[in-house]
């Protein structure tokens, strides 16, 4: 087993287990939030520490580490993995592109000119952990190529979400701090070119870059992706700096950071106005975007690219598999909730959108699981 295959297996296994833990944490969080301890539970996440709430530290601090892992995985995919061969990479690239455009288009059709319009990025995202967690439940009934396709698609999807966050969800920029962050990034790139392999200066520089990015107006989690590409990749073997850090981060992210994010961001009180929540134009946009737009966009653009001879479908895959992966791509959860926090300022809209994301992701996951299970027979 080569290094790239081993890391993909590690990544898939950690995301698979992490996805199942995310489901458990979400259920627990919803139960506690709607129990007699609901108010205390919600207040806990708003406990102030160093002028910020615990929820803020998780969303702007710990999630930067999650984005760092995504960046490292993306870098590996580009150098050694599914994205290293442009012919192989084009299928998940087109799929991811369709999976972003169609949901956003559906959402904007329903919300254009309303207060919900700013949430167009919400249904564009795919949750890697949840999607791979559901796919893993099918075991050997799905081919390895589908797991690789979905992983590459979700990683590209996350890159798209990161770009969207940087461009569309940055409101006020403090240029001095932004230039300081960019300057630190440039310094780390110089260290990379000088073949400095010690992780310590990169991590210290990453913390400083995060601080200035946090105070620049650009979302601080972008730092994680920038840092990933500054860290030396080398040959990508087990002794490379990038490999060592990526391998180390798998378990803390899957078993601590993402579950903590789920607990902090799904403390939702479900009242008796569920019908009213689901009928809001942004709610319908999120639901249709994730459940319909995702699979439709992923399938149509993948099919178009293959039909035009731009790329080819792996031999062990068929279009039913791609449709099934498209439904799993509709599991937004982590990234969708993350974008919700940036898109809206009204607490009621945020809570409503979170609830719809949970329901829609559950439906998309069930549809994907059942569709792939039936088609495998």
C-alpha positions, 0 to 999 in steps of 0.5 A: 500500500503506497503512502497516498493510498494509506493516507486516503484509507486513514482519511476515509476511516476517520471521516467515516467514524467521525460522521457516525459520531456527528450523528450521535452528537447532533441527536444528543444536542437536540434532545438536551436543548429541548429538555428541562436543561435546554436554557442552561445548555444553550447559555453554556455555549455563550459563556464568555472567555477572553471576550468571546463566547465558547461557540465563537472560539469553536467556530472561529478558532477550532474550525480553523484546524478543520480547514487546515486538515481540508487544505492538507487533504486537498494538497495531497489530492492535487499532488498524488491523489485523485486530482493529480491526473487532470483527466481523472480529476475533471469528473469530480471537478465538474460534479462539484461545480454542478453541485454548487451552481444548481443549489445556489441557483434554486435558492436565489430563484426563491429568495432573490430580493428578500432578506434570505438572499444572502444565504445562497451559499448554504445549500452549496456545501457538502459535509465530508464526514457525514457523507462518507459516514453514510457511504461507509454503512454500505460497506463493500456494496459500493466500489472504491471508485465511488468513495474516491469520487465522493471524497474528491468531490466533497474536498473540491466542494469545500474549497469552493465554499472557502472561496465563497466565504472569502469573497461574499461573506467578508463585509468590512476589511481592515487592510492593515491586518489583512496585509499583516496576515498575507505578509506572514503567509509570504514569509512561510512560503519563503521558509518552504522554498528554503526547505525548512522542514520543522513544523514549529515555525509554521505553526507559530506563524499560523497562529500569528496569521490567524490572529491578524486574519481574525481582526481583518474582517476576512473569516479567520478559518481561511488561515487554515487552508493558507497554512496547509499550502505553506507547509512543505509537502516534499515527496509526500512520503511518511517523513514529509512535514505535510504527511506528519501533520495531516496524519496527526490531525485526523483523529482530533478533528474527527473525534473532538473538533467536529463533534464539539462544533455539532454540539455547540451549533445544534442546540436548537429549540424545536417549538410548535411552529415547525410548519411556519419555519419550513414554509419560509422562502429561505427554508424552501430554498435550502431544502430544495437546494440540498435535496434536489439541486445537489444530485441534479447538478452533480449528475448533469454536469458529470454526465455532460462532461463524460458525453463531451469526452472531457473525462470518462466514467471509471469502469466500476461506476455507473450513472446510478452510483453518481446519482446516489453520490449526488444525494449524499452530496446534499448532506450539508451540515457542518459547512452549511451551518458554518455559512449560515452563521456568516450569512445571517445576523438574525438569531431566529433566521439562523436557528430556522436555517439550522433546523432546515439544514438538519432536516434536509441533510437527514432526508438527503442522506436517507435518499442516498443510502436507500438509492445506493443500497437498492441500485447495488442489488 
